[in-house]
Amino acid sequence: MPKKAVTIRDVARHAGVSVATASRALNGNVLVKPQTRDRILAVMDQLGFMPSPAARRLSLGRTLTVGVVVSFLTRPQAAERLRGVDAVLGDSEFDLVIYNVESVQKRDHYLGSLAGSQRTDGLIVMSLPPLAEAASALSRSPVPVVFIDVHTPSVASMPRVIGDDLAGGAMAARHLLELGHTAIAFIGDAVADPFGFTSSRDRERGLTDELAKAGVSIPAAWIGHGAHGRYEARDLAYRMLTAAQRPTAIFTASDTQALGVIAAARALGLHVPDDLSVIGYDDIEAADYVGLTTVSQQLFESGRRGAEILLSEIENRADQPPVATLAPELVVRATTAPPKEGRG
């Protein structure tokens, strides 16, 4: 016959305490004296007691889960942020539940239902600007909500982790100018965006504003917008690089797009960085692998900090919403160099 499972009643009987005291010790209740708690925990080990997850959730009045609503999970930026979240939750008692969003309808459904439900103890919203009415509802939610990489004014009064895309774009501009480039192009996301993403637009603005300070402007033909992806960026770069006048450097709104630019240059027999300098943004794992110069927005760290803030908010809601700002960092590798003499 199979061995009967050890129950909390068995633990209480062997430890000489009530079932309620044994349960409090299991849940880390401060009302249990340290010596009593140590004795109870030792009995649990001796008996091989395995607490029921469902019973533990019930006793705590919690789900012991954290939900993450994330846009386009397959993109490397999202995966790297999730690694940071998981690094924190892995050392906690909370399970991670991921809600992948690839449509506006799904975003509105999750943001409208999760925070008001009893399905999670806390929610992280990653790179998804909510509609104003949804943001207002989330701010009143009994479930703590933390935003990562959301810059819209509607979440300004809520816990969040943010970067500085304007500063990152300016950083890329200064690097190219210091190398001697003045023939600089930009490739980023489509202007018409149903999600309201701001990162590509702000990185472009940071670039152009910083170039303007140096008296450098970007011709309209050297500004390309398209769907976010390597192949779309490759096609945009191909058109720029086959024109009568071509740039000596291209800054892209993401590393994924930078990889497309490099592919276009190679297809045309151009050498990076001798014939064309390329800068990306994000510092995903592939950037290091191919030696891509990029602006790091500390993806892993943003996920880690977001999870830390959320766990703190679950334990005790702060009077003032905590905000963590992560400064971008220029990572110089092998895809940028001074332009060839006579060009730039």
Phi, psi and chi 1 to 4 in degrees:
 res  aa     phi    psi   chi1   chi2   chi3   chi4
   1 MET       -  144.0  -66.2 -179.8   62.7      -
   2 PRO   -66.1  146.7   22.6  -33.0      -      -
   3 LYS   -67.6  135.0 -174.3  177.4  179.1 -178.9
   4 LYS   -69.7  136.1 -176.0  179.4  178.1 -178.4
   5 ALA   -68.3  141.1      -      -      -      -
   6 VAL   -75.1  133.8  177.6      -      -      -
   7 THR  -108.2  168.9   68.4      -      -      -
   8 ILE   -63.5  -27.6 -166.7   69.6      -      -
   9 ARG   -66.9  -38.9  -68.8 -176.4 -179.2  -82.1
  10 ASP   -62.4  -43.5  -62.6  -34.9      -      -
  11 VAL   -60.4  -46.7  172.1      -      -      -
  12 ALA   -60.8  -41.8      -      -      -      -
  13 ARG   -65.2  -44.9 -173.9  174.4   65.3 -104.8
  14 HIS   -69.2  -30.4  -79.1   77.6      -      -
  15 ALA   -87.4   -9.5      -      -      -      -
  16 GLY    71.9   35.2      -      -      -      -
  17 VAL  -131.1  172.0  -61.6      -      -      -
  18 SER   -76.0  161.2   67.8      -      -      -
  19 VAL   -61.0  -38.8  171.8      -      -      -
  20 ALA   -62.2  -41.8      -      -      -      -
  21 THR   -66.1  -40.7  -61.1      -      -      -
  22 ALA   -62.2  -40.2      -      -      -      -
  23 SER   -66.4  -40.5  -65.0      -      -      -
  24 ARG   -63.7  -40.4  -69.5 -169.3 -171.6  101.8
  25 ALA   -62.6  -42.6      -      -      -      -
  26 LEU   -60.8  -36.5  175.6   62.5      -      -
  27 ASN   -90.3    4.6  -64.3  -32.3      -      -
  28 GLY    74.5   25.9      -      -      -      -
  29 ASN   -67.0  130.4 -167.0  -56.1      -      -
  30 VAL   -70.8  -12.8  -64.5      -      -      -
  31 LEU   -72.9  -16.5  -63.6  177.4      -      -
  32 VAL   -84.9  127.8 -178.9      -      -      -
  33 LYS   -60.9  143.1  -66.8  179.2 -179.8  179.3
  34 PRO   -54.7  -41.0  -26.6   34.8      -      -
  35 GLN   -65.7  -40.3  -57.6   95.5  -43.9      -
  36 THR   -65.5  -43.5  -56.0      -      -      -
  37 ARG   -61.1  -43.9 -177.9  177.0   63.3 -111.6
  38 ASP   -61.6  -39.5  -69.3  -15.5      -      -
  39 ARG   -65.3  -42.1 -174.8  173.3   79.6 -109.0
  40 ILE   -65.5  -44.2  -66.2  169.5      -      -
  41 LEU   -64.6  -35.2  -65.8  178.6      -      -
  42 ALA   -65.7  -40.3      -      -      -      -
  43 VAL   -63.8  -40.5  169.1      -      -      -
  44 MET   -58.2  -42.7  -71.0  179.6 -179.5      -
  45 ASP   -65.2  -43.6  -73.3  -20.1      -      -
  46 GLN   -62.3  -40.5  -68.7  167.2    7.9      -
  47 LEU   -84.6  -10.8  -62.3  179.2      -      -
  48 GLY    71.3   36.3      -      -      -      -
  49 PHE   -69.7  129.4  172.5   70.1      -      -
  50 MET  -118.3  107.8  -63.0  -65.6  -68.7      -
  51 PRO   -65.4  142.4   23.2  -32.5      -      -
  52 SER   -72.0  125.5  160.6      -      -      -
  53 PRO   -56.8  -39.1  -24.1   33.9      -      -
  54 ALA   -66.4  -41.9      -      -      -      -
  55 ALA   -66.8  -38.4      -      -      -      -
  56 ARG   -64.3  -43.1  177.1  154.7  170.3   74.3
  57 ARG   -61.2  -40.4  -68.4 -177.8  177.4  110.7
  58 LEU   -65.5  -42.5 -175.8   62.6      -      -
  59 SER   -67.5  -32.1   67.4      -      -      -
  60 LEU   -84.7  -16.4  -69.3  174.1      -      -
  61 GLY    70.7   29.2      -      -      -      -
  62 ARG  -134.2  164.1  -69.5  178.9  171.9  176.6
  63 THR   -90.5  -18.9   66.8      -      -      -
  64 LEU    57.3   34.8  -65.5 -178.4      -      -
  65 THR  -130.4  149.6   61.9      -      -      -
  66 VAL  -121.2  129.4  164.5      -      -      -
  67 GLY   -96.8  140.8      -      -      -      -
  68 VAL  -122.8  117.0  178.0      -      -      -
  69 VAL   -96.7  115.4 -176.3      -      -      -
  70 VAL  -131.0  143.3   56.6      -      -      -
  71 SER   -90.8  132.5   61.3      -      -      -
  72 PHE    52.5   69.7  -59.3   98.1      -      -
  73 LEU   -56.3  -30.4  178.5   59.6      -      -
  74 THR   -75.2  -12.7   55.9      -      -      -
  75 ARG   -71.8  140.7  -70.1 -178.0 -178.6  175.8
  76 PRO   -61.8  -28.5   16.9  -29.1      -      -
  77 GLN   -61.9  -45.0  -59.9   94.6  -35.3      -
  78 ALA   -65.3  -42.8      -      -      -      -
  79 ALA   -62.2  -39.5      -      -      -      -
  80 GLU   -69.5  -38.9 -170.0   64.7   14.0      -
  81 ARG   -63.9  -40.9  -78.8 -161.4  170.5   96.8
  82 LEU   -63.7  -32.9  -78.2  169.7      -      -
  83 ARG   -60.4  -39.9  -77.6 -173.6   60.1 -114.7
  84 GLY   -66.1  -41.4      -      -      -      -
  85 VAL   -61.4  -47.3  171.8      -      -      -
  86 ASP   -65.7  -31.1 -172.3   59.2      -      -
  87 ALA   -61.8  -33.8      -      -      -      -
  88 VAL   -81.4  -47.5  172.7      -      -      -
  89 LEU   -67.6  -26.1  -64.5 -176.0      -      -
  90 GLY   -62.8  -24.9      -      -      -      -
  91 ASP   -96.6    8.6  -67.2  -31.2      -      -
  92 SER  -116.7 -178.4   76.3      -      -      -
  93 GLU   -93.0    6.1   59.4 -174.7  -13.3      -
  94 PHE   -92.1  137.9  -70.1   88.4      -      -
  95 ASP   -89.2  152.2  -67.9  -33.5      -      -
  96 LEU  -102.6  127.6  173.5   62.0      -      -
  97 VAL  -119.2  125.2  179.6      -      -      -
  98 ILE  -105.3  132.1  -61.5  171.2      -      -
  99 TYR  -116.0  105.5  -59.3   90.8      -      -
 100 ASN   -83.7  132.4 -176.5   34.6      -      -
 101 VAL  -118.2  122.9  169.7      -      -      -
 102 GLU  -129.9   12.6  -65.3 -166.4    0.5      -
 103 SER  -147.3  154.1   70.4      -      -      -
 104 VAL   -62.2  -37.9  171.0      -      -      -
 105 GLN   -62.3  -41.3  -67.8   76.2   15.9      -
 106 LYS   -69.7  -37.8 -167.6  170.5  -92.7 -168.2
 107 ARG   -58.1  -50.3  175.6 -160.0   65.3 -175.2
 108 ASP   -63.9  -35.1  -65.2  -16.5      -      -
 109 HIS   -65.3  -50.0  167.6   70.0      -      -
 110 TYR   -65.7  -46.5  -74.8  142.8      -      -
 111 LEU   -67.7  -25.9  -63.7 -172.4      -      -
 112 GLY   -84.2  -18.1      -      -      -      -
 113 SER  -113.4  -34.6   63.0      -      -      -
 114 LEU   -71.1  -46.2  -72.7  173.0      -      -
 115 ALA   -66.6  -26.4      -      -      -      -
 116 GLY   -94.2    2.0      -      -      -      -
 117 SER  -101.3 -178.1   71.7      -      -      -
 118 GLN  -109.6   29.6  -63.5 -179.5  -24.6      -
 119 ARG   -87.1  -21.0  -67.7  159.0   64.7 -177.4
 120 THR  -140.2  161.2   66.5      -      -      -
 121 ASP   -94.0  -12.5  -67.3  -42.5      -      -
 122 GLY  -166.9  160.1      -      -      -      -
 123 LEU  -136.2  133.8 -162.9   62.8      -      -
 124 ILE  -111.9  127.5  -67.0  174.5      -      -
 125 VAL  -109.2  117.3 -179.7      -      -      -
 126 MET  -110.9  114.5 -166.3  177.1  -69.8      -
 127 SER    60.1   31.8  -55.6      -      -      -
 128 LEU  -130.1   97.0  -81.0  168.9      -      -
 129 PRO   -65.1  125.2  -18.2   30.7      -      -
 130 PRO   -83.2  158.1   31.4  -33.8      -      -
 131 LEU   -63.6  157.0  -64.6  174.7      -      -
 132 ALA   -57.6  -42.8      -      -      -      -
 133 GLU   -68.4  -34.6   54.2  -92.8   31.9      -
 134 ALA   -68.2  -40.1      -      -      -      -
 135 ALA   -62.3  -40.0      -      -      -      -
 136 SER   -62.9  -42.5  177.9      -      -      -
 137 ALA   -66.5  -39.6      -      -      -      -
 138 LEU   -65.5  -35.1  -70.1  169.6      -      -
 139 SER   -66.0  -23.0   69.2      -      -      -
 140 ARG   -99.3    2.0  -59.7 -170.9  -56.0  -90.1
 141 SER   -68.5  141.5  168.5      -      -      -
 142 PRO   -69.7  -16.8   25.9  -34.4      -      -
 143 VAL   -91.4  125.3  174.9      -      -      -
 144 PRO   -60.0  138.8  -19.2   30.7      -      -
 145 VAL  -127.9  131.8 -179.0      -      -      -
 146 VAL  -123.1  132.3  175.4      -      -      -
 147 PHE  -100.9  139.5  -72.6   89.3      -      -
 148 ILE  -122.2  127.7  -61.0  176.7      -      -
 149 ASP    61.1   43.8 -173.8   39.5      -      -
 150 VAL  -127.0  123.6  178.0      -      -      -
 151 HIS  -115.8    7.1  -59.5  -93.4      -      -
 152 THR   -74.5  148.4   51.6      -      -      -
 153 PRO   -58.9  -24.6  -23.2   32.7      -      -
 154 SER   -64.2  -18.4   61.0      -      -      -
 155 VAL  -110.5   12.6  -57.1      -      -      -
 156 ALA   -63.2  -22.6      -      -      -      -
 157 SER  -100.8   17.1   62.5      -      -      -
 158 MET  -121.7  156.8  -58.8  176.8   67.7      -
 159 PRO   -57.9  138.1  -22.9   33.5      -      -
 160 ARG  -163.1  161.4   60.8 -160.4 -171.7  -77.9
 161 VAL  -123.3  123.1 -179.7      -      -      -
 162 ILE  -131.2  155.4   54.1  175.5      -      -
 163 GLY  -107.1 -163.7      -      -      -      -
 164 ASP  -137.1   88.8 -168.8  -22.9      -      -
 165 ASP   -68.5  -32.4  -68.5  -43.3      -      -
 166 LEU   -61.7  -45.8  -71.8  168.8      -      -
 167 ALA   -65.0  -36.4      -      -      -      -
 168 GLY   -65.5  -41.7      -      -      -      -
 169 GLY   -63.6  -40.3      -      -      -      -
 170 ALA   -64.8  -35.8      -      -      -      -
 171 MET   -62.9  -42.8 -162.2  172.5  -73.4      -
 172 ALA   -63.6  -41.0      -      -      -      -
 173 ALA   -61.5  -46.7      -      -      -      -
 174 ARG   -62.1  -39.8  -73.5 -166.4  -63.8  -88.2
 175 HIS   -61.5  -45.2  176.9   60.5      -      -
 176 LEU   -68.0  -40.5  -66.8  174.9      -      -
 177 LEU   -63.0  -41.5  -70.2  169.6      -      -
 178 GLU   -64.4  -29.0  -71.9  165.6    1.6      -
 179 LEU   -76.9  -15.6  -71.4  173.4      -      -
 180 GLY   106.1    7.4      -      -      -      -
 181 HIS   -80.5  138.3  -69.1  -82.9      -      -
 182 THR  -130.3  -15.5   55.6      -      -      -
 183 ALA   -95.0   82.0      -      -      -      -
 184 ILE  -116.4  135.2  -61.0  167.5      -      -
 185 ALA  -116.2  166.4      -      -      -      -
 186 PHE  -135.8  138.5  172.6   79.7      -      -
 187 ILE  -128.9  125.9  -69.9  175.8      -      -
 188 GLY  -145.6 -167.3      -      -      -      -
 189 ASP   -75.1  163.3  -62.9  -12.0      -      -
 190 ALA   -58.7  142.6      -      -      -      -
 191 VAL   -67.5  -44.0  175.4      -      -      -
 192 ALA   -79.0  111.0      -      -      -      -
 193 ASP  -133.9  112.7  169.3   36.4      -      -
 194 PRO   -65.8  -22.5   23.7  -33.7      -      -
 195 PHE   -82.3  -18.8  -74.2   97.2      -      -
 196 GLY    79.2   24.8      -      -      -      -
 197 PHE   -61.0  143.8  -65.3  141.1      -      -
 198 THR  -117.2  -13.1   61.0      -      -      -
 199 SER   -62.7  -48.1   57.6      -      -      -
 200 SER   -62.1  -44.5  177.7      -      -      -
 201 ARG   -60.3  -43.6  178.5 -160.9   67.8 -160.9
 202 ASP   -70.9  -35.6  -71.4  -14.2      -      -
 203 ARG   -66.7  -38.7  -68.1  164.7 -166.0  174.9
 204 GLU   -64.2  -43.8  177.9 -178.7   -3.6      -
 205 ARG   -65.1  -39.6 -160.5  175.2  109.6 -153.2
 206 GLY   -60.4  -39.6      -      -      -      -
 207 LEU   -64.5  -54.3  173.3   79.1      -      -
 208 THR   -67.2  -36.6   54.9      -      -      -
 209 ASP   -65.0  -41.3  -73.5   -5.5      -      -
 210 GLU   -69.8  -38.3 -168.3   69.0   17.9      -
 211 LEU   -64.9  -38.3  -68.1  179.3      -      -
 212 ALA   -61.1  -35.4      -      -      -      -
 213 LYS   -61.4  -27.8  -66.3  176.7 -175.6  177.4
 214 ALA   -95.9    7.7      -      -      -      -
 215 GLY    76.6   21.6      -      -      -      -
 216 VAL  -111.5  131.3  174.9      -      -      -
 217 SER  -120.8  157.8   60.5      -      -      -
 218 ILE  -103.4  122.2  -57.0  179.2      -      -
 219 PRO   -59.5  148.6  -18.5   30.0      -      -
 220 ALA   -56.6  -34.2      -      -      -      -
 221 ALA   -68.1  -16.2      -      -      -      -
 222 TRP  -102.7   14.6  -70.3   -3.8      -      -
 223 ILE  -115.6  117.0  -64.6  178.8      -      -
 224 GLY  -120.8  130.6      -      -      -      -
 225 HIS  -122.3  139.3  -61.1  117.3      -      -
 226 GLY  -165.9  178.1      -      -      -      -
 227 ALA   -57.3  142.5      -      -      -      -
 228 HIS   -68.8  115.9 -174.9   96.2      -      -
 229 GLY   173.2  159.1      -      -      -      -
 230 ARG   -67.6  -41.7 -178.3  160.8   56.4   96.7
 231 TYR   -72.9  -36.9  -62.7  114.1      -      -
 232 GLU   -63.6  -42.1  -68.3   81.2   -2.3      -
 233 ALA   -66.6  -36.3      -      -      -      -
 234 ARG   -60.1  -44.2  178.3 -162.6   62.2 -171.3
 235 ASP   -66.8  -40.3  -65.9  -17.9      -      -
 236 LEU   -63.5  -44.3  -70.8  168.4      -      -
 237 ALA   -65.2  -38.0      -      -      -      -
 238 TYR   -59.0  -42.4 -166.9   92.2      -      -
 239 ARG   -64.4  -41.2  -71.5 -162.7  -70.3  -87.3
 240 MET   -65.4  -40.2  -66.3  178.4 -172.8      -
 241 LEU   -82.2   -9.7  -63.1  174.0      -      -
 242 THR  -104.8    4.2   53.6      -      -      -
 243 ALA   -76.4  165.7      -      -      -      -
 244 ALA   -58.7  -41.7      -      -      -      -
 245 GLN  -112.8  121.9  -65.2  -68.6  -37.6      -
 246 ARG  -118.2  153.5   61.1  178.7  174.9   84.2
 247 PRO   -72.7  160.4   26.9  -34.2      -      -
 248 THR   -99.0   -9.0   62.3      -      -      -
 249 ALA  -150.9  144.8      -      -      -      -
 250 ILE  -130.7  127.3  -61.8  178.5      -      -
 251 PHE  -103.9  131.8  169.7   53.3      -      -
 252 THR  -116.6  157.0   64.9      -      -      -
 253 ALA   -76.4   -6.3      -      -      -      -
 254 SER  -157.0  160.2   71.9      -      -      -
 255 ASP   -65.9  -35.4  -69.0  -17.8      -      -
 256 THR   -57.6  -44.3  -61.9      -      -      -
 257 GLN   -69.2  -35.0  -70.0  160.0  -43.5      -
 258 ALA   -62.4  -36.9      -      -      -      -
 259 LEU   -63.7  -34.7  -64.5  175.5      -      -
 260 GLY   -65.5  -38.7      -      -      -      -
 261 VAL   -63.0  -43.6  172.0      -      -      -
 262 ILE   -62.5  -38.8  -68.0  172.3      -      -
 263 ALA   -63.1  -40.7      -      -      -      -
 264 ALA   -65.1  -42.1      -      -      -      -
 265 ALA   -62.2  -43.5      -      -      -      -
 266 ARG   -66.2  -37.4  -72.3  176.2  176.8  168.5
 267 ALA   -63.3  -28.1      -      -      -      -
 268 LEU   -93.9    3.8  -68.1  167.7      -      -
 269 GLY    77.1   18.7      -      -      -      -
 270 LEU   -91.5  140.8  -60.2  175.5      -      -
 271 HIS   -97.0  130.7 -174.1  -90.8      -      -
 272 VAL  -101.6  120.0  175.9      -      -      -
 273 PRO  -106.7    5.0   37.9  -36.4      -      -
 274 ASP   -61.5  -44.8  -66.4  -18.8      -      -
 275 ASP   -93.7  -25.6  -60.7  -49.1      -      -
 276 LEU  -153.3  125.0  178.4   72.7      -      -
 277 SER   -89.4  144.1  -74.7      -      -      -
 278 VAL  -133.7  130.9 -179.5      -      -      -
 279 ILE  -123.0  133.2  -58.8 -174.9      -      -
 280 GLY  -104.7 -165.5      -      -      -      -
 281 TYR  -150.2  131.5 -154.9  109.1      -      -
 282 ASP   130.2  -47.9  -71.5  -31.4      -      -
 283 ASP    66.3   55.2 -160.9   22.6      -      -
 284 ILE   -74.0  171.0   61.7  175.4      -      -
 285 GLU   -58.8  -38.5 -174.7  176.2    1.3      -
 286 ALA   -64.9  -26.2      -      -      -      -
 287 ALA   -61.8  -44.0      -      -      -      -
 288 ASP   -66.5  -38.6 -176.0   39.1      -      -
 289 TYR   -62.5  -40.9  179.8   74.4      -      -
 290 VAL   -95.0    0.8  -57.8      -      -      -
 291 GLY    73.3   36.0      -      -      -      -
 292 LEU   -83.3  126.7  176.0   67.2      -      -
 293 THR   -69.1  133.6  -64.5      -      -      -
 294 THR  -153.9  168.8 -172.4      -      -      -
 295 VAL  -105.1  117.1  178.1      -      -      -
 296 SER   -81.8  130.3  169.2      -      -      -
 297 GLN  -106.0   17.4   59.9  164.7  -38.7      -
 298 GLN    56.2   58.3  -57.3 -168.8   58.2      -
 299 LEU   -59.9  -51.9  -66.1  165.8      -      -
 300 PHE   -59.5  -45.4  179.9   91.7      -      -
 301 GLU   -63.1  -36.4  180.0   66.6    8.5      -
 302 SER   -64.3  -39.5   68.3      -      -      -
 303 GLY   -66.7  -41.5      -      -      -      -
 304 ARG   -63.2  -46.8 -171.0 -176.1   71.9   81.1
 305 ARG   -66.1  -38.2  -66.0  -71.0  -67.9  -83.2
 306 GLY   -61.2  -41.9      -      -      -      -
 307 ALA   -67.8  -39.1      -      -      -      -
 308 GLU   -63.0  -43.4  -71.9  177.5  -16.3      -
 309 ILE   -62.5  -42.7  -70.3  173.1      -      -
 310 LEU   -64.0  -44.9 -176.7   64.6      -      -
 311 LEU   -61.1  -38.6  -68.0 -175.0      -      -
 312 SER   -64.2  -40.2  177.2      -      -      -
 313 GLU   -69.0  -32.5  -71.1  -73.0  -73.2      -
 314 ILE   -64.9  -40.2  -70.3  172.3      -      -
 315 GLU   -74.0  -39.9  -71.0  -55.9  -45.4      -
 316 ASN  -160.5  110.1 -174.5   26.8      -      -
 317 ARG   -64.3  127.6  -59.6  -73.7  -79.2  -92.2
 318 ALA   -75.4  147.7      -      -      -      -
 319 ASP   -64.4  -40.6  -66.4  -27.1      -      -
 320 GLN  -110.2  129.5  -65.8  -64.8  -37.3      -
 321 PRO   -61.3  125.0   20.8  -31.5      -      -
 322 PRO   -68.2  140.9   21.1  -28.2      -      -
 323 VAL  -131.5  126.7  178.8      -      -      -
 324 ALA  -111.6  123.5      -      -      -      -
 325 THR  -109.4  123.3  -57.9      -      -      -
 326 LEU  -106.7  120.4  -57.2  178.7      -      -
 327 ALA   -77.1  138.6      -      -      -      -
 328 PRO   -69.1  157.2   26.0  -33.5      -      -
 329 GLU  -134.3  132.5  -60.2  172.9   -6.6      -
 330 LEU   -78.7  127.2  179.4   68.7      -      -
 331 VAL  -115.0  104.7 -177.6      -      -      -
 332 VAL   -88.6  122.9  179.1      -      -      -
 333 ARG  -125.1 -131.1  -64.5 -167.4  178.2  101.1
 334 ALA  -105.9    5.1      -      -      -      -
 335 THR  -104.1    9.4   60.0      -      -      -
 336 THR  -129.0  140.4   50.9      -      -      -
 337 ALA  -160.0  165.8      -      -      -      -
 338 PRO   -59.5  148.1  -23.1   33.9      -      -
 339 PRO   -66.9  155.8   27.0  -34.5      -      -
 340 LYS   -59.3  147.5  -74.8 -176.6  176.1  179.2
 341 GLU   -59.0  134.8 -166.7  168.8  -21.3      -
 342 GLY    93.7   -6.9      -      -      -      -
 343 ARG  -125.4  159.4  -61.8 -174.8   62.6 -130.3
 344 GLY   125.9      -      -      -      -      -
